C-alpha cells in the first residue's frame, strides 16, 4: 500500500490537488465548529441555541440535496479548474461576509450558499482526478488517499486548529470582546483565507485540471462539434437527458446507483438507531461510543483492504458482494444479544460499507468516460445525501412504533425495542438490493461467482473478463495484416472495446532504441530486451484492457517469437518459454489463430528476415505447438489473398469463441451470410 501511495503522490498534479483537498477539508470541518459556535453566541435562549448545530448542518446538507446534479453539469461542460477557482473565491467572500454582517439570518443564508459552492467544487475535483493519473489502476489508490485526507488528517487538523485558536482566549486571557464574537469571527476569516489559498494554488499550480486529453474525451468533443455544426445545441437540458439516458441504458451505472441506495439506506438506519440500540444492550454512553469506534475501524479496514480483494475479484462483482454481505451481517447486528457480538458484527458491516464505497468511487473513475463522469459523480453524491438523510429521519419514527420489552438471553437481560426490527428490515433490504445490483453490474455470467470467491479466499489472482486473441505465424507480414483486419472487423457496432497490440520483436521503436543505444547484438540480449518490452505491453496495455472486459488482438504474442528464436538463433526453447512465462505472468491467449502458409509461395522479391528453410522449420515448430494444445489453437489456411484469409480467420474466431461460451463478447451481427453458411457447413 505504501508503494502504491508513493507512486500516486509522485504525480505532481495529483500531489498538489491532494494538498488543496487538505486545505479545503480543514475549512469544511473548521466551519462546522466555528459557525456553530458563532451562531450560538449570536442567539439568546436555550431552544434557539440548541437549534444552532442542527441549523448549520441542515444548511450545509440542503444544497447537496438540491443542486448536486447542477455541479455535475458544470463539471462536464466547462473548464473544471476555472469552476474550482470561482467556487473557492466565492466561499472565501461568503465567509468574510459572515464576519462582517454578523447576523444569524445571514449566517444561515451564507452557509447555504457556501454549500452550493461546495456542490459545484466537488464534482469538478472528483471528475478531474482520473485525468491526472498515469494508469487506471491508480484511481483506487487516489480515492483511498482522498478519503484518508478528507475524513482523517483534515479532521484532526481542523479540530486541533480550532482548539488552539479558541484556547488563546482562556490560556492567554485574550478576549477581543466580552461576548466572544470577535474570536469566533477571526476563525471564520481564517477559514476564508484557507479557501482563498486553495483558489490561488488551483489557478497557478495545477493547470492539469483543465486537461481532458483522453480518447473518450476526444470522441465526445467530436460528437459535440458535429452536433453544433448540425445546428443542435447541447444545453443543460440536453446534458440532463443525456445523463438520464446513460444511467438508464448502462447496466453498470444503474446497478451502482441501485446498490448505493440500499447501502446508504441501511447505513442511515444504523446511524439513526445507534443510540437506542446501545441502550437495548443495557449499555450507556460508553456503549454508544464503542459502537461508533467499531464502525469507523471497520470502515478504515474495508477501504484499506478492498484493493487487495480487487486483485482477485473484479470491481463489478466486489461492489454487489460487499453490499449483500453488509446486509446479512446487519441482520446479525439486529439479533445480537451481547455487546461483544454487536461490536464484531458492526465492525464487519463497516468494513463491507467501506469496501463498497471505495469500489463505487473506483468504478466511476475507471469505467465512466470523462465527458459524463462529472454528472455521474454528482448523482452519486446527491443520492447518497438524500438516502442517508431520509433514512436517518425515518428511523426514529419506525423505532417508536414498537414498544420495548425485556427478555433473558444466556442469563442476561436484553431489551427488544424498535431498533431490532428496523435493523433487521434494513439488513434484508440491503441484501436484496445488493443482489439486484450484482445482477445488473456483473458481466462475467459465464464464470461462476463461487469460483471467484474461492480464488479470492485462496489468494489466487482473478481471471480477466475480456478475451485475448493471438494471431501467430512464421511470416510477420501475414500476422500483421490479419491482426489489423481482425481488429477492424471486431470494432463493429455492438461490440466491446477492442485493443490491437503488436509484437515487440518486430519494428518496435522502443526495442530498437534499447538495442542500438546499449549496443546489444547477441541473440540472447535480443530475447531479453524483447521479453522486457513484452512484459511492459502486457502490464500497461493488455491486462488493464482484459480487466475492463475488452477484446484484445495480439500480433505474435509468444509462440511465433519463441519458434523464430529457437530455430534461427538456436536458443533453448524451454528457456525461452520460461522467459516468456515470467514476462507475461503466465498470461495465455483464449484463442490462438495459427496462419498456416506454404513458405514456397512467399514473394522472392520482398525482403525477408529468414531463409525459406528457416521458414519451414519455424512453421513446423508452430504446428507442433498447435498439435500439443488443440483446445487453444485454430489452424487457418493462409494461402490466398488477404481478404480470403481474413474471412477464414473470422470464421475460426467465431467458431472458437462460440465453443467457449464467450460469443457475447463479439458483435451480435458479426458474420456475413457467406461466413454464417460456412460455419453451418463446418
C-alpha positions, 0 to 999 in steps of 0.5 A: 500500500505504501508503494502504491501511495508513493507512486500516486503522490509522485504525480505532481498534479495529483500531489498538489490537488491532494494538498488543496483537498487538505486545505479545503477539508480543514475549512469544511470541518473548521466551519462546522465548529466555528459557525456553530459556535458563532451562531450560538453566541449570536442567539439568546435562549436555550431552544434557539441555541440548541437549534444552532448545530442542527441549523448549520448542518441542515444548511450545509446538507440542503444544497447537496440535496438540491443542486448536486446534479447542477455541479455535475453539469458544470463539471462536464461542460466547462473548464473544471479548474476555472469552476474550482477557482470561482467556487473557492473565491466565492466561499472565501467572500461568503465567509468574510461576509459572515464576519462582517454582517454578523447576523444569524439570518445571514449566517444561515443564508451564507452557509447555504450558499457556501454549500452550493459552492461546495456542490459545484467544487466537488464534482469538478475535483472528483471528475478531474482526478482520473485525468491526472493519473498515469494508469487506471489502476491508480484511481483506487489508490487516489480515492483511498488517499482522498478519503484518508485526507478528507475524513482523517488528517483534515479532521484532526487538523481542523479540530486541533486548529480550532482548539488552539485558536479558541484556547488563546482566549482562556490560556492567554486571557485574550478576549477581543470582546466580552461576548466572544464574537470577535474570536469566533469571527477571526476563525471564520476569516481564517477559514476564508483565507484557507479557501482563498489559498486553495483558489490561488494554488488551483489557478497557478499550480495545477493547470492539469485540471483543465486537461481532458486529453483522453480518447473518450474525451476526444470522441465526445468533443467530436460528437459535440462539434458535429452536433453544433455544426448540425445546428443542435445545441447541447444545453443543460437540458440536453446534458440532463437527458443525456445523463438520464439516458446513460444511467438508464441504458448502462447496466453498470451505472444503474446497478451502482446507483441501485446498490448505493441506495440500499447501502446508504439506506441501511447505513442511515438506519444504523446511524439513526438507531445507534443510540437506542440500540446501545441502550437495548444492550443495557449499555450507556454512553460508553456503549454508544461510543464503542459502537461508533469506534467499531464502525469507523475501524471497520470502515478504515479496514474495508477501504484499506483492504478492498484493493487487495480483494480487487486483485482477485475479484473484479470491481463489478462483482466486489461492489454487489458482494460487499453490499449483500454481505453488509446486509446479512451481517446487519441482520446479525447486528439486529439479533445480537444479544451481547455487546461483544457480538454487536461490536464484531458484527458492526465492525464487519458491516463497516468494513463491507460499507467501506469496501463498497464505497471505495469500489463505487468511487473506483468504478466511476473513475475507471469505467465512466468516460470523462465527458459524463463522469462529472454528472455521474459523480454528482448523482452519486453524491446527491443520492447518497445525501438524500438516502442517508438523510431520509433514512436517518429521519425515518428511523426514529419514527419506525423505532417508536412504533414498537414498544420495548420489552425485556427478555433473558438471553444466556442469563442476561437481560436484553431489551427488544425495542424498535431498533431490532426490527428496523435493523433487521428490515434494513439488513434484508433490504440491503441484501436484496438490493445488493443482489439486484445490483450484482445482477445488473453490474456483473458481466462475467455470467459465464464464470461462476461467482463461487469460483471467484470467491474461492480464488479470492479466499485462496489468494489466487489472482482473478481471471480477466473478463475480456478475451485475448486473441493471438494471431501467430505465424512464421511470416510477420507480414501475414500476422500483421495484416490479419491482426489489423483486419481482425481488429477492424472487423471486431470494432463493429457496432455492438461490440466491446472495446477492442485493443490491437497490440503488436509484437515487440520483436518486430519494428518496435521503436522502443526495442530498437532504441534499447538495442542500438543505444546499449549496443546489444547484438547477441541473440540472447540480449535480443530475447531479453530486451524483447521479453522486457518490452513484452512484459511492459505491453502486457502490464500497461496495455493488455491486462488493464484492457482484459480487466475492463472486459475488452477484446484484445488482438495480439500480433505474435504474442509468444509462440511465433517469437519463441519458434523464430528464436529457437530455430534461427538463433538456436536458443533453448526453447524451454528457456525461452518459454520460461522467459516468456512465462515470467514476462507475461505472468503466465498470461495465455491467449483464449484463442490462438489463430495459427496462419498456416502458409506454404513458405514456397509461395512467399514473394522472392522479391520482398525482403525477408528476415529468414531463409525459406528453410528457416521458414519451414522449420519455424512453421513446423515448430508452430504446428507442433505447438498447435498439435500439443494444445488443440483446445487453444489453437485454430489452424487457418489456411493462409494461402490466398489473398488477404481478404480470403484469409481474413474471412477464414480467420473470422470464421475460426474466431467465431467458431472458437469463441462460440465453443467457449461460451464467450460469443457475447463478447463479439458483435451480435451481427458479426458474420456475413451470410457467406461466413454464417453458411460456412460455419453451418457447413463446418 
